[in-house]
Amino acid sequence: MSEGQHTVVGAGQCQIIITHRMEDLILLKKRLIADGNLSDEDVEVLRVALFDGGMSMEKGDFLYSLKDSFNKAHVSPQFKTLFVDALAALLLEDEDSPGEIDEHEAKWLRAKIQNNKYFDEYDKALLKALRERSINFPNILNYKNAVARNFEKCLYFTRFLTLLAVFGSLISAVALFVKGTIIVIDALGEFLENIASPQYEHMLEMFVSSVDVFLFAMMLVIFGVGVYELFITKIDPVLQKVDGRPSWMHISNVDDLKSALGKVILMVLIVTFFKHSIEVEYGNVNDLLKLGVGIVLIALSLFVAGKSHHK
């Protein structure tokens, strides 16, 4: 109904007129369905009935229900043109958002398309027309066909392949923790056997080796848990903690995971350097100079890692 008619006719009478027209459309729909065909003449009758007084959401619902009530083989090709023109007018020629599709209209149209669980030629023609005629095109209307949606579901399902990496890293971590524990037990046994001996280098080397193994095992735990949270889902027990997430689990993207792993790898390298520095025999000044350079480089790497962490 035009703005002039709204001014002359009262709100109550306007509702009666719209109701009367919808009743006429429902009777027309029953007659067309009983006939089983939608001819060119029927389409013209529909066009006059739909555009008389302007399009409304009730008429849009009616048009969608009419589309789904007929066998497409018995429908005039002109009906597609009417379908597109009428719904484009409904969405683009309203007073609230002329020339564009607002959020309410976009959700209404998406619900209509999605209700049938398939994307037919009428929907495709309508969306194409809206892209050409509308100032905007909401992202919610970028509806894909069934083949594309099913393929994307399968593609998204492939993220569960990362569970192989999760289980593999955690199993490896368990093996390394066991290995590190065995090294510690052997070192304690050697300590008890040689408790009065002044020689401790080999025992110290064993303890350092266990630390090396434990650090690498922790790196595998961080990797497994991080991959799980990145690709599968967030871990509920961690989310339910009152004190929040532990610092090593603040992983929101691949860069965070690489950063966490990099810090652990750095510590593994430092411990490995320390272990080898114990084993080496220093026979001259050059050996001591190399040790000093190595220590300076380690200190520099720790300084850079600390700066990166604060940043």
N, C-alpha and C positions, 0 to 999 in steps of 0.2 A: 504494500500500500504506500502511496506517495506521501510526501510531507504535507501537501495541501489537503489531502483527504484526512490525515491525522488531525489537522487543525479544525476542520468543519465538523467531523464526526466525533462523538464522545467515545471515551475508552470502553464503556460497556457495550455500546452498539458495535464498535469495531471488533470486539471479541466475538460477537454473534455473527458478524459477516464472515470472519475467518473460519469459524466453526462450520458455518453453512458451506463454505467452499471446500473444506476438508471432507465433509460428508459427501459432497458431489464427487470429489476425487476418489473416495473409497468405493462409491457405487460404480464409478467408471472403471476402476480396477477390477471389481468383481465381474463386470460385463466383459472386459477384455480377456480375463483369465478363463471365463466360461467359453469364450469364442476360441481360445487357444492360439490365436495369431495376433500380431501387432503390426498392422499395415501402415502404409504412408498416411492414409486418412486418419487412422487412430493417433498417429504421432502428432499430426496437426491439431487434433482436438486436445491432446495433452498439452501441447505448447501453449495454446490459448488459455487453458485452465491454469497452468502453472504460472505463466507470466502475468495473468490478470491480477492486479493488486500487488505484484512483486513477490519475489521468492522469500521463503521462510524456512526455518529449521524443520518444521513439520512437513513442508513440501519436499525438503531434501530427504528426510526419512522415508517419505512415501515413494520418492523416485528410486531410492536404493532398494526398497522392498519390491517395487515393480520390476526392477531389473533382474532380481533373483527369482522371480516367479515364472519366467518364461524360458522355454527352450530357445537358445540363441539362433537355432536354424529357422524359427518361425517369427523372428523379429526383423522389422524393416531396418535397413542400414541407416535410415534417417534418425532412428532412436538414439544411436550413439552421438550424433550431432546435438540432439536435444539434451541428452544427458550431460554432455560437456558444457553446453551453453548455459543450462539452467543452474548447474552447481557452481560454475564459474561466476555467474551473476550473484548467487547466494553468498559466495565467499568474498567477492571483490567489489560488489556494488552496494554494500551495506553502509549505514550512516556512521557506525562506530569506527571502522577502519577501511575507508574507501581505497581501493587499489592495492591493498595488501591483505595478507592472511594473518589474523591475530592468533594468539596462543589457544584460545577456546575453539576457534574454527579449525585450527590444525589438529587438535586432539580429537575433535568430532570426526573429521575426515579420516584420520588414522584408525580410529575405532571402527568406522564403517568398513574400511578396506580390510582390516585385520579380522573382523568378525567372521568373514567367510573363509579365512585361512588359505585363501588363494588370491592371486593377483591377475585379474582378467583384462581383456582388451579395453573395456570401458574405463577401468581404473587407470590403465596405462595412458589412454588418450586424455583423461582428465588431468592427470599430473603433468603431462607434457604441455597442455594448454595453460595450466597454472604457472609453469615455469616461464612461459613466454609472455603472459599477460600481467603477472603479479610483480609488484615492486620488490617483494621479498619472497623467499621460499624456505620455510622452516625446516630445520634438519630432521625433524620427526617424520616428515613426509618423504624422506628418501627411503622408500619402501622397496625391498629387493624381492625378486621372485623366489619361488620355493627352492629351486636348484641352488641359487646363491646362498640362501639361508641355511640349507642342509649342509652345503660344503663348508660354510663358515663354522657351523656347529662341530663338524668333524675336525676342522682345522684347530678349533679351540680345544677340542678333546685331546689333541696331541700333546698338550702341556703336561699330561700325566706321564709322558715318557721321562720327564725329569725326575720321577720317583726312582728310576734306576740309579741316577746320580746320587739321590738322597740316601737310598739304602746302601749303595756301594760305599759312599764316604763314611756313613755311620758304622758299617761293619768293619771297615778299615780302621776307624778310630778305636773301636773296641779292641781289635787285635793289637794296635799300637799301645793302648793303655795297659793291656795285659803284658806286652813285651817290656814296657817301661817298669812295671811293677816287679817283674822277674829280675830285671837289672838291679833295681834297688835292693831286693832281697839278697841277690848274690853279693852286692857291695856290703850289705850289713853282715853277711856271713864272713866275708874277708876281714871286715873290721873287727869282728869278735875273735877271729883266729889270730890276728896280728895286732891286738889292741896295744901291746907294749912296744911295737916296732915304730921307729921314727919315720919309716917310709910310708908315705900316704898318697904319692902321686897317682898310682894305679887306681886306688879307691876313689880319689877325687875325679879321675877320668870317668869312672863308671857312673858316679852320681851325675856328672855333667852330661854324659850320654843319655841317662834316663830323662833329664830335663829336656834334652833335645827331642827325644821320642815323645814325651808328653806334649810339648809345644806343637809338634806336627800333628798329633792326635787332636788337639784342640782346634787347630786350623781346619781339620776335616769336619769336626762338629759344627764349627761356624759355617763352613761351606754347605753342609747338608741342611742345616736349619735355615740358612739364608735362601737357598734354592727353593726349599719347600714354601717359605713365606712369599717369595717373589712370584712363583708360578702356580702354586696350588691354593693356599689360603693362609690367613693369619692364624697363629696358634692361640686357641682360646684360653688356656691356663695363664699365658703371659698377659693377655688383654685383661684378665680378671684380677691381676695383682694390684693391690692398693698403691704400692710404691712405684708403680710404672714398670716399663720395660728395662731390662738390664742394658747397659751401654753397648755391649757387643751384639745386641739384637736390634739396634737401631738401623735396620736395613730396609730402605724403601725403593731402591733401584740397584742396577748392576754396578754402578760406580761405588755405592756404599759397600757392596759386597767385596769388590776389588780392594777398596781401601782397608776394610777389616782384615782381609786375607794378607794384604801387603804388610801390615804391621806385625802380624804373627810370623810371616816369612822372614821379616827383618830380624825378629828376635831369634828365630831358628838359626839364621846366618851368624848372628852375634855369638850365640852359644857354641856353634860349630867352630867359629874362629877362636873362642876361648879354649875349647877342647884341644884344638891343634896347637895353640900357643903353649899349652902345658907339655905336649908331646915333643916339641921341637927343642933341640939342644942348641944353646946360643954359644957359638965358639968365638965370635969376634964382634967388633963394633957394628959392622954392617947388619948383622942379624938383629941386634938390638934396635938399630935405626929402622929396619923394616917393621919390627914389632911396634915401635912408636908411631910410625906412619899409619899402620893398621888401626891402632887405638884412636888416633886423631880422626881417621875416616869414619870409624864407628860412632864417635862422639858427634861428628858432623851429621851423619845420617839420622841419629836420634834427635838432634836439634831440628832438622828439616821435618822429620815426622811429627815432632811436637808442634811446630808452627802450623803444619797442615791440619792437625787435629783441632787446634784452636780456631783456625780459619773456617 
